[in-house]
Amino acid sequence: MIKLAYGRTTLQAQLPENWRIDVINPPVVLGCLNPAEEIQRALDEPLEGFSFDSFIGAKTVAIAVNDKTRPVPHDLLLPPLLKKLESCGVFPAQVHLIIASGTHVPMKVDEFSNILPSAVLNACYVSSHDCDNIHNLVQLGITLAGTPVLANRHFMAADRRIVIGNIEPHHFMGFSGGAKSAAIGLTSRETINANHKMLLHPDARMGLYEENPMRRDVEEIGDLMKIDLALNIIMNDQRQIIHALAGTPRAVMRKGVPLSREVCQVQVNQQYDVVIASAGGFPKDINLYQSQKALTHAAQITRPGGTIILFTACEEGAGSDSYVQTMRGMRNWQDVFDQFRQTGFSVGPHKALQFAREGIRFNIILVSDMPPQQVNELLLTPARSLAEAVAMIQLENPLVAVLPKATNTIPILMT
């Protein structure tokens, strides 16, 4: 019997007795006893290169906060940060929280309370970024990789700029965290497209930080945006805070990436015929667009020609109209590759390319609440339950891996 997070609940299923099963979880790392104390410690003892003295005299502060697709505990992070700013003479009425939605649909005002505590909503001004609103963007320059940087005008107009978020594995950026919340979350579609074009580079992959060209570009974008402070946390697979870090974005990433690896990295000695991967429940499986990250992690240990069962509720469906439109009329994965060669790269449709990279190597069964017809149109095999997906596997004594927290697990193949 296995139990897997699925949306806002947990489901269980019995696997066949003849399956040879390994359950692969991230390392067991206990959360800190007092998360509030750990966050306060990070703010009181920022990493070398940063001092809150630089905030004294600031008239306005902008803070980039993550949208509803990221499990960031803003209720724990924002109150002590705002209190710290008050000690520098910056009061909540001078603070603008900007929801860093990137190319996601901007959050509506009535959704803000889903991610922000009421006391913060009542004290600060809050808005949601729109990457396509050219009137709210300002041009900052071009990175060495040729990425034109257009950033949120309100964020750039503030005297001081802060990003908050968490550091965890990212399927092509290496790791989330640091400048990324603003460098991707608060920039234009043109900027994000130019950066994400590099995902085809062999070093644009999960768990690779310093050598990753996309991540290097993000750090440069962050430099152009002149981000003063990053407040980041590292969580275990139970979403408990283990570490909190405050300092310049680059310093936070230098310190945080090794700590994140300790939480997520697992050595695996073999490839598997079947890998069952849960994205980890809500909000990581809020839609298929987000859940694709779990697929990338599962692919690391699936044998060529094997099967990945992606277990994800997708209460908001595919999560990208442009991705769905791109897949209309596609007969096979080669059609997807041909389409991108003709049309070029753009964010949204790029999700089709990411699925194609795995779909051409593996059979992908999707256990979700999405309509089967839509799943078929996305060239995935639909299943309404794990039991139904298991019944599709026609193998004797297969080697099977189960990744209950696939998005938080970096499987390192040792053979």
Secondary structure as a PSIPRED ss2 file (coil, helix, strand):
# PSIPRED VFORMAT (PSIPRED V4.0)

   1 M C   1.000  0.000  0.000
   2 I E   0.000  0.000  1.000
   3 K E   0.000  0.000  1.000
   4 L E   0.000  0.000  1.000
   5 A E   0.000  0.000  1.000
   6 Y E   0.000  0.000  1.000
   7 G C   1.000  0.000  0.000
   8 R C   1.000  0.000  0.000
   9 T E   0.000  0.000  1.000
  10 T E   0.000  0.000  1.000
  11 L E   0.000  0.000  1.000
  12 Q E   0.000  0.000  1.000
  13 A E   0.000  0.000  1.000
  14 Q C   1.000  0.000  0.000
  15 L C   1.000  0.000  0.000
  16 P C   1.000  0.000  0.000
  17 E C   1.000  0.000  0.000
  18 N C   1.000  0.000  0.000
  19 W C   1.000  0.000  0.000
  20 R E   0.000  0.000  1.000
  21 I E   0.000  0.000  1.000
  22 D E   0.000  0.000  1.000
  23 V E   0.000  0.000  1.000
  24 I C   1.000  0.000  0.000
  25 N C   1.000  0.000  0.000
  26 P C   1.000  0.000  0.000
  27 P C   1.000  0.000  0.000
  28 V C   1.000  0.000  0.000
  29 V C   1.000  0.000  0.000
  30 L C   1.000  0.000  0.000
  31 G C   1.000  0.000  0.000
  32 C C   1.000  0.000  0.000
  33 L C   1.000  0.000  0.000
  34 N C   1.000  0.000  0.000
  35 P H   0.000  1.000  0.000
  36 A H   0.000  1.000  0.000
  37 E H   0.000  1.000  0.000
  38 E H   0.000  1.000  0.000
  39 I H   0.000  1.000  0.000
  40 Q H   0.000  1.000  0.000
  41 R H   0.000  1.000  0.000
  42 A H   0.000  1.000  0.000
  43 L H   0.000  1.000  0.000
  44 D H   0.000  1.000  0.000
  45 E C   1.000  0.000  0.000
  46 P C   1.000  0.000  0.000
  47 L C   1.000  0.000  0.000
  48 E C   1.000  0.000  0.000
  49 G C   1.000  0.000  0.000
  50 F C   1.000  0.000  0.000
  51 S C   1.000  0.000  0.000
  52 F H   0.000  1.000  0.000
  53 D H   0.000  1.000  0.000
  54 S H   0.000  1.000  0.000
  55 F H   0.000  1.000  0.000
  56 I C   1.000  0.000  0.000
  57 G C   1.000  0.000  0.000
  58 A C   1.000  0.000  0.000
  59 K C   1.000  0.000  0.000
  60 T C   1.000  0.000  0.000
  61 V E   0.000  0.000  1.000
  62 A E   0.000  0.000  1.000
  63 I E   0.000  0.000  1.000
  64 A E   0.000  0.000  1.000
  65 V E   0.000  0.000  1.000
  66 N E   0.000  0.000  1.000
  67 D C   1.000  0.000  0.000
  68 K C   1.000  0.000  0.000
  69 T C   1.000  0.000  0.000
  70 R C   1.000  0.000  0.000
  71 P C   1.000  0.000  0.000
  72 V C   1.000  0.000  0.000
  73 P C   1.000  0.000  0.000
  74 H H   0.000  1.000  0.000
  75 D H   0.000  1.000  0.000
  76 L H   0.000  1.000  0.000
  77 L H   0.000  1.000  0.000
  78 L H   0.000  1.000  0.000
  79 P H   0.000  1.000  0.000
  80 P H   0.000  1.000  0.000
  81 L H   0.000  1.000  0.000
  82 L H   0.000  1.000  0.000
  83 K H   0.000  1.000  0.000
  84 K H   0.000  1.000  0.000
  85 L H   0.000  1.000  0.000
  86 E H   0.000  1.000  0.000
  87 S H   0.000  1.000  0.000
  88 C C   1.000  0.000  0.000
  89 G C   1.000  0.000  0.000
  90 V C   1.000  0.000  0.000
  91 F C   1.000  0.000  0.000
  92 P H   0.000  1.000  0.000
  93 A H   0.000  1.000  0.000
  94 Q H   0.000  1.000  0.000
  95 V E   0.000  0.000  1.000
  96 H E   0.000  0.000  1.000
  97 L E   0.000  0.000  1.000
  98 I E   0.000  0.000  1.000
  99 I E   0.000  0.000  1.000
 100 A E   0.000  0.000  1.000
 101 S C   1.000  0.000  0.000
 102 G C   1.000  0.000  0.000
 103 T C   1.000  0.000  0.000
 104 H C   1.000  0.000  0.000
 105 V C   1.000  0.000  0.000
 106 P C   1.000  0.000  0.000
 107 M C   1.000  0.000  0.000
 108 K C   1.000  0.000  0.000
 109 V H   0.000  1.000  0.000
 110 D H   0.000  1.000  0.000
 111 E H   0.000  1.000  0.000
 112 F H   0.000  1.000  0.000
 113 S H   0.000  1.000  0.000
 114 N H   0.000  1.000  0.000
 115 I C   1.000  0.000  0.000
 116 L C   1.000  0.000  0.000
 117 P C   1.000  0.000  0.000
 118 S H   0.000  1.000  0.000
 119 A H   0.000  1.000  0.000
 120 V H   0.000  1.000  0.000
 121 L H   0.000  1.000  0.000
 122 N H   0.000  1.000  0.000
 123 A H   0.000  1.000  0.000
 124 C C   1.000  0.000  0.000
 125 Y E   0.000  0.000  1.000
 126 V E   0.000  0.000  1.000
 127 S E   0.000  0.000  1.000
 128 S E   0.000  0.000  1.000
 129 H C   1.000  0.000  0.000
 130 D C   1.000  0.000  0.000
 131 C C   1.000  0.000  0.000
 132 D C   1.000  0.000  0.000
 133 N C   1.000  0.000  0.000
 134 I H   0.000  1.000  0.000
 135 H H   0.000  1.000  0.000
 136 N H   0.000  1.000  0.000
 137 L E   0.000  0.000  1.000
 138 V E   0.000  0.000  1.000
 139 Q E   0.000  0.000  1.000
 140 L E   0.000  0.000  1.000
 141 G E   0.000  0.000  1.000
 142 I E   0.000  0.000  1.000
 143 T C   1.000  0.000  0.000
 144 L C   1.000  0.000  0.000
 145 A C   1.000  0.000  0.000
 146 G C   1.000  0.000  0.000
 147 T C   1.000  0.000  0.000
 148 P E   0.000  0.000  1.000
 149 V E   0.000  0.000  1.000
 150 L E   0.000  0.000  1.000
 151 A E   0.000  0.000  1.000
 152 N E   0.000  0.000  1.000
 153 R H   0.000  1.000  0.000
 154 H H   0.000  1.000  0.000
 155 F H   0.000  1.000  0.000
 156 M H   0.000  1.000  0.000
 157 A H   0.000  1.000  0.000
 158 A C   1.000  0.000  0.000
 159 D C   1.000  0.000  0.000
 160 R E   0.000  0.000  1.000
 161 R E   0.000  0.000  1.000
 162 I E   0.000  0.000  1.000
 163 V E   0.000  0.000  1.000
 164 I E   0.000  0.000  1.000
 165 G E   0.000  0.000  1.000
 166 N E   0.000  0.000  1.000
 167 I C   1.000  0.000  0.000
 168 E C   1.000  0.000  0.000
 169 P E   0.000  0.000  1.000
 170 H E   0.000  0.000  1.000
 171 H C   1.000  0.000  0.000
 172 F C   1.000  0.000  0.000
 173 M C   1.000  0.000  0.000
 174 G E   0.000  0.000  1.000
 175 F E   0.000  0.000  1.000
 176 S C   1.000  0.000  0.000
 177 G C   1.000  0.000  0.000
 178 G C   1.000  0.000  0.000
 179 A C   1.000  0.000  0.000
 180 K H   0.000  1.000  0.000
 181 S H   0.000  1.000  0.000
 182 A H   0.000  1.000  0.000
 183 A H   0.000  1.000  0.000
 184 I C   1.000  0.000  0.000
 185 G C   1.000  0.000  0.000
 186 L C   1.000  0.000  0.000
 187 T E   0.000  0.000  1.000
 188 S C   1.000  0.000  0.000
 189 R H   0.000  1.000  0.000
 190 E H   0.000  1.000  0.000
 191 T H   0.000  1.000  0.000
 192 I H   0.000  1.000  0.000
 193 N H   0.000  1.000  0.000
 194 A H   0.000  1.000  0.000
 195 N H   0.000  1.000  0.000
 196 H H   0.000  1.000  0.000
 197 K H   0.000  1.000  0.000
 198 M H   0.000  1.000  0.000
 199 L H   0.000  1.000  0.000
 200 L H   0.000  1.000  0.000
 201 H C   1.000  0.000  0.000
 202 P C   1.000  0.000  0.000
 203 D C   1.000  0.000  0.000
 204 A C   1.000  0.000  0.000
 205 R C   1.000  0.000  0.000
 206 M C   1.000  0.000  0.000
 207 G C   1.000  0.000  0.000
 208 L C   1.000  0.000  0.000
 209 Y C   1.000  0.000  0.000
 210 E C   1.000  0.000  0.000
 211 E C   1.000  0.000  0.000
 212 N C   1.000  0.000  0.000
 213 P H   0.000  1.000  0.000
 214 M H   0.000  1.000  0.000
 215 R H   0.000  1.000  0.000
 216 R H   0.000  1.000  0.000
 217 D H   0.000  1.000  0.000
 218 V H   0.000  1.000  0.000
 219 E H   0.000  1.000  0.000
 220 E H   0.000  1.000  0.000
 221 I H   0.000  1.000  0.000
 222 G H   0.000  1.000  0.000
 223 D H   0.000  1.000  0.000
 224 L H   0.000  1.000  0.000
 225 M H   0.000  1.000  0.000
 226 K C   1.000  0.000  0.000
 227 I C   1.000  0.000  0.000
 228 D C   1.000  0.000  0.000
 229 L E   0.000  0.000  1.000
 230 A E   0.000  0.000  1.000
 231 L E   0.000  0.000  1.000
 232 N E   0.000  0.000  1.000
 233 I E   0.000  0.000  1.000
 234 I E   0.000  0.000  1.000
 235 M E   0.000  0.000  1.000
 236 N C   1.000  0.000  0.000
 237 D C   1.000  0.000  0.000
 238 Q C   1.000  0.000  0.000
 239 R C   1.000  0.000  0.000
 240 Q C   1.000  0.000  0.000
 241 I E   0.000  0.000  1.000
 242 I E   0.000  0.000  1.000
 243 H E   0.000  0.000  1.000
 244 A E   0.000  0.000  1.000
 245 L E   0.000  0.000  1.000
 246 A E   0.000  0.000  1.000
 247 G E   0.000  0.000  1.000
 248 T C   1.000  0.000  0.000
 249 P H   0.000  1.000  0.000
 250 R H   0.000  1.000  0.000
 251 A H   0.000  1.000  0.000
 252 V H   0.000  1.000  0.000
 253 M H   0.000  1.000  0.000
 254 R H   0.000  1.000  0.000
 255 K H   0.000  1.000  0.000
 256 G H   0.000  1.000  0.000
 257 V H   0.000  1.000  0.000
 258 P H   0.000  1.000  0.000
 259 L H   0.000  1.000  0.000
 260 S H   0.000  1.000  0.000
 261 R H   0.000  1.000  0.000
 262 E H   0.000  1.000  0.000
 263 V H   0.000  1.000  0.000
 264 C H   0.000  1.000  0.000
 265 Q E   0.000  0.000  1.000
 266 V E   0.000  0.000  1.000
 267 Q E   0.000  0.000  1.000
 268 V E   0.000  0.000  1.000
 269 N C   1.000  0.000  0.000
 270 Q C   1.000  0.000  0.000
 271 Q C   1.000  0.000  0.000
 272 Y E   0.000  0.000  1.000
 273 D E   0.000  0.000  1.000
 274 V E   0.000  0.000  1.000
 275 V E   0.000  0.000  1.000
 276 I E   0.000  0.000  1.000
 277 A E   0.000  0.000  1.000
 278 S E   0.000  0.000  1.000
 279 A C   1.000  0.000  0.000
 280 G C   1.000  0.000  0.000
 281 G C   1.000  0.000  0.000
 282 F C   1.000  0.000  0.000
 283 P C   1.000  0.000  0.000
 284 K C   1.000  0.000  0.000
 285 D C   1.000  0.000  0.000
 286 I C   1.000  0.000  0.000
 287 N C   1.000  0.000  0.000
 288 L H   0.000  1.000  0.000
 289 Y H   0.000  1.000  0.000
 290 Q H   0.000  1.000  0.000
 291 S H   0.000  1.000  0.000
 292 Q H   0.000  1.000  0.000
 293 K H   0.000  1.000  0.000
 294 A H   0.000  1.000  0.000
 295 L H   0.000  1.000  0.000
 296 T H   0.000  1.000  0.000
 297 H H   0.000  1.000  0.000
 298 A H   0.000  1.000  0.000
 299 A H   0.000  1.000  0.000
 300 Q C   1.000  0.000  0.000
 301 I C   1.000  0.000  0.000
 302 T E   0.000  0.000  1.000
 303 R E   0.000  0.000  1.000
 304 P E   0.000  0.000  1.000
 305 G E   0.000  0.000  1.000
 306 G E   0.000  0.000  1.000
 307 T E   0.000  0.000  1.000
 308 I E   0.000  0.000  1.000
 309 I E   0.000  0.000  1.000
 310 L E   0.000  0.000  1.000
 311 F E   0.000  0.000  1.000
 312 T C   1.000  0.000  0.000
 313 A C   1.000  0.000  0.000
 314 C C   1.000  0.000  0.000
 315 E C   1.000  0.000  0.000
 316 E C   1.000  0.000  0.000
 317 G C   1.000  0.000  0.000
 318 A C   1.000  0.000  0.000
 319 G C   1.000  0.000  0.000
 320 S C   1.000  0.000  0.000
 321 D H   0.000  1.000  0.000
 322 S H   0.000  1.000  0.000
 323 Y H   0.000  1.000  0.000
 324 V H   0.000  1.000  0.000
 325 Q H   0.000  1.000  0.000
 326 T H   0.000  1.000  0.000
 327 M H   0.000  1.000  0.000
 328 R C   1.000  0.000  0.000
 329 G C   1.000  0.000  0.000
 330 M C   1.000  0.000  0.000
 331 R C   1.000  0.000  0.000
 332 N C   1.000  0.000  0.000
 333 W H   0.000  1.000  0.000
 334 Q H   0.000  1.000  0.000
 335 D H   0.000  1.000  0.000
 336 V H   0.000  1.000  0.000
 337 F H   0.000  1.000  0.000
 338 D H   0.000  1.000  0.000
 339 Q H   0.000  1.000  0.000
 340 F H   0.000  1.000  0.000
 341 R H   0.000  1.000  0.000
 342 Q H   0.000  1.000  0.000
 343 T H   0.000  1.000  0.000
 344 G C   1.000  0.000  0.000
 345 F C   1.000  0.000  0.000
 346 S C   1.000  0.000  0.000
 347 V C   1.000  0.000  0.000
 348 G C   1.000  0.000  0.000
 349 P C   1.000  0.000  0.000
 350 H H   0.000  1.000  0.000
 351 K H   0.000  1.000  0.000
 352 A H   0.000  1.000  0.000
 353 L H   0.000  1.000  0.000
 354 Q H   0.000  1.000  0.000
 355 F H   0.000  1.000  0.000
 356 A H   0.000  1.000  0.000
 357 R H   0.000  1.000  0.000
 358 E H   0.000  1.000  0.000
 359 G H   0.000  1.000  0.000
 360 I C   1.000  0.000  0.000
 361 R C   1.000  0.000  0.000
 362 F C   1.000  0.000  0.000
 363 N E   0.000  0.000  1.000
 364 I E   0.000  0.000  1.000
 365 I E   0.000  0.000  1.000
 366 L E   0.000  0.000  1.000
 367 V E   0.000  0.000  1.000
 368 S C   1.000  0.000  0.000
 369 D C   1.000  0.000  0.000
 370 M C   1.000  0.000  0.000
 371 P C   1.000  0.000  0.000
 372 P H   0.000  1.000  0.000
 373 Q H   0.000  1.000  0.000
 374 Q H   0.000  1.000  0.000
 375 V H   0.000  1.000  0.000
 376 N H   0.000  1.000  0.000
 377 E H   0.000  1.000  0.000
 378 L C   1.000  0.000  0.000
 379 L C   1.000  0.000  0.000
 380 L C   1.000  0.000  0.000
 381 T E   0.000  0.000  1.000
 382 P E   0.000  0.000  1.000
 383 A E   0.000  0.000  1.000
 384 R C   1.000  0.000  0.000
 385 S C   1.000  0.000  0.000
 386 L H   0.000  1.000  0.000
 387 A H   0.000  1.000  0.000
 388 E H   0.000  1.000  0.000
 389 A H   0.000  1.000  0.000
 390 V H   0.000  1.000  0.000
 391 A H   0.000  1.000  0.000
 392 M C   1.000  0.000  0.000
 393 I C   1.000  0.000  0.000
 394 Q C   1.000  0.000  0.000
 395 L C   1.000  0.000  0.000
 396 E C   1.000  0.000  0.000
 397 N C   1.000  0.000  0.000
 398 P C   1.000  0.000  0.000
 399 L E   0.000  0.000  1.000
 400 V E   0.000  0.000  1.000
 401 A E   0.000  0.000  1.000
 402 V E   0.000  0.000  1.000
 403 L E   0.000  0.000  1.000
 404 P C   1.000  0.000  0.000
 405 K C   1.000  0.000  0.000
 406 A H   0.000  1.000  0.000
 407 T H   0.000  1.000  0.000
 408 N H   0.000  1.000  0.000
 409 T C   1.000  0.000  0.000
 410 I E   0.000  0.000  1.000
 411 P E   0.000  0.000  1.000
 412 I E   0.000  0.000  1.000
 413 L E   0.000  0.000  1.000
 414 M C   1.000  0.000  0.000
 415 T C   1.000  0.000  0.000
